[in-house]
Amino acid sequence: MASAGGEATGIGGETPVALASEPLEPLESLAHEALSRPVRGGNAFEETLARLLQLIRLGIVGPGEALAPERELAARFEVSRDTVREAIRSLADAGYLESRRGRYGGTFVCDPLPVAVGEPAPAVAAADLDDILTLRSVLEVGAARAAAGRALTALERESLHVRLRELAAADPADYRRLDSRLHLTIAELSGSPSLVSLIAENRMVVNGLLDRIPLLAPNIAHSDEQHEQIVWAVLVGDADRAATAMAEHLEGSQSLLRAFLA
């Protein structure tokens, strides 16, 4: 957990795990890798645009950060550079991306991101909501258990601390994006790209539902406490505790979603 001075402290008075004293290079993101897999099917443009939008909306490439070059994206998605360029142009027109020229130019995620507008979404059937949330619980509780069961490197441990600190300091407008980023980091630490891909896809659906309910200050404060418990359990390698803390955390958001939407 982070104290007022910004130093790591343990839950229940436990000795904190030391952070690396030297700056660490960014982790190769399994979430980025999972969402950059080759596009399949006959809808190359639509699938490419959807993948890029997932990278943005899940916070894998955050506001102000650069996308990979077009050539690299085309190779990852196994589509033409024209398809990538058209998808980028469409997202730029929608206010998600901007191009910068010069030595440090490229394609960057807009800061701030656009606010979604449109017709009110229809009610969610109880059975559909149960399906979405049950899948989320199975995936994310399993990811927390798997992450806690691995011997994490110093870089992986620092990455988790960074994500937790970012979320604790988040403005309301950034909270859900950075919340997604923390959850995906925990999934990445499971070591399973397939699991990360499933969680990322489920998270996009869940975020669409969360966007339809208000951000409540008491719930954010409670969630921050639960995030600290999950992270600490992962860092000390307590798989049972990590799974229990994640399950309790997910139950809170499930209760709100069912209350507002079902």
N, C-alpha and C positions, 0 to 999 in steps of 0.2 A: 504494500500500500504506500501511498505518498503522503508524507507529513506536510505541515504548512510550509516547511522550508524546502520541500521538494525532494527529500531523501526517502529512500525505501525503508519501510518499517514492516515488521511481521504481524500476522494475525495472532492474537492471543499471546503477545509478548515473545514470539519466537524470534530467533536470530535471523535477520534478513540475509538474503543471498546477495553477495557482493556483485556489483555491476562492473563491467569492464572499465578499466581506467583510460584506455585509448579509444578514440572514435572507431566505430565499426562500420564496415561497408554494408550496404543494404542487402538483406536476404534476397536470394532468387525466389520470387514469389510463386508458390505452387498454385495459388489462385489465379495469378496472371497466366501461368502456363496452362491451367485447365481451361480458361476462357479463350486461349489463343490456339486451341487445337484446330485441325483442318475443318473447314466448312463442308458439310455434306448435303447432298440433294441438289435440286435444280433452282434454288432461290439464293444464288450467291450474294447478290446485292443486299437482300433483306437480312440474310443470316450474318453477313459481315457488319452491317449497321447495328444489328441487335447485339453482337459480341462487343463492339466498341462501346455501345451504350451501357452494357453490363459492367464493363471495366470502369466506366465513369460513375455510374450510380451506386455501385458497391464500394466506391472509394479506393479501388485498387490502383487507379491513376487519379489522384486527387486534384482539386482546383489549383491551377497554376503549374501543374506538372505536365511534362511533355509525353506525348505518345511516342512509341517507337517509330522509326522512319517508315515511309510507305513501302519501300522495298522489303523491309523485314516483316512488316505486317502481311504483305502479300504472300511471302514465303511461309509464314506460320499458318495462315488461313488456307493456303493453297488455292488462291484466287489471283486474278490479274491485278496489276497495279491500277488499271483503270477502274476496277470495281472498288478497290480500297479508296481511291481518290474521290469517286462519286459518293461513297458512304461518308467520308470525312466532310465533303462539301455539304451534304445534306444535314449533317449534325452541326456544322458551322452555321448554316442558315437557320437552324432551330435554336441557336444560342448556346450550344454545349462546347464547341471547339472554336479556336481562333488560330490563324496562321501568323507567324512572326518571321520577318526577314532579317538578314544579317548573319554575322558570324555565329551567334547563339540562337538562330532562328529554328523554326520547326512548327509542329502542330501542338498546341497547348490546350488543356482543359480550361474553360472559362472560369473566372473567379469574380463574382459569384456565379453559381449555376442558375439556370432559369427555373422559375417556379412553375410547376405543372398546373395547367388550367384546363377546364373542359366541363362537360356535363356531369352532374352527380352520379356516382357509380351505383349500380343496383345493389340490393341487399345480397348478402352471402348466405347460401343455404347452409344449414347446420351441418349436414353431412359433408359438404365440401370443406367447410372450415375445420371440422374434425380431422379430415384426411390430411390437409395441409399441416396442421399443428402436430398431429401424431408423427408424420414423417419428420418434421423439424426436431421433435424430441428424440426420436431414434437416432438421427444423424448427429445432432450436436452433443447429446450426452455421450454417445459413443466416441466422438472426436475428442471430447475433454478427457475421457478415460484413457484413450490411446496416447494423447499428448503427454499426460502425466506418467505414462508407463515407459516413455522413451528417455534415454540419456540425452539431454539437450546440450547443445554447444553454447559457448558464451555468446555467440552471435544470436542464436535463437532466443536465449533468455533475455538479452537486451532488447530484441525486437518486441517481445511480449511486454516488457516494462514500458517501452516507448508508446506502444498502442494504448496501454492503460492510462498513461499520463495524458496522451492526446485527448482521450475520451473524457477524462475527469475535468479537463480545462475547456471542453467544447462549448461553443455557443449553441443555443437551441436550434438554429438553422442547420448546424453541422452535426448535431448529435446522432441522428440515425445513420448518416453515412459513416461516421467514425465508429459507431456501435457495430455496424456491419464489418468494418475493417478489423476490429478486435476479434470478433467471432471467427472471421476467416483466417486470421493469424493462428488462432487456437486450432482450427482445422488443418492448417498447413503443418503445424507441429506434430500432427498425427503421423506424418510421413506418407500419407496416401493421396496421390493426385486424384484418384477416382472419387474418394470421399470428398475432397475439396470441391470437385466439379458438381457433385450432387448437392452439397450445402450451398454453393453459390447459386445454383438454379432455384433451389427452394427459397433462399433468402430473397431473391428478386420478387417472388410471389408474396412472401411475408411482408416485405417492405411496402408493396403495393397496398396491403391491408393496413399496415401501421400508418401509412400516409393518410388514411381515412379517419383516424381517431386523433384526439388532441394529445399534445405532449403535456403531461401532468408533472408539476415540480416534485411532489412527494414520490411519485413513481420513479423519476429520474434519480433522486437521491438514494432510493432503495436499490435501484439497479446498479448504481455506482458501487455501493457496498457489496452487492453480490458479485459484481465483476472482480473486485479485489479478492474475494474469497476463492473464486474460480482460478484466477491467475496464481494466487499463492499456492493453492493445492497442486497446480501443474508444476510450479517451480520446485516444490519440495518433493515431487514425485509420489504424491498420495492419490492414486487412481480412484479409489472409492470416494474419497472426499471431493475430488474434482467432479466426478459424475453426479454426486448428490447435490453439490452446489449449483451445477449447471441445470439439473432437473428443477430445482427450486426456483432458479432464476426464470426459466422458461415458463413455469406455471404461472408466474405473475403476469407476464405479457399475454399469455393465453386467456387468463381471466378477464383482462381488459378487452381483448379482441372479441371474446364471446359476449361480453356485456354491451359493447357498442354496436356490434355487427350482426350477431346471430338473431 
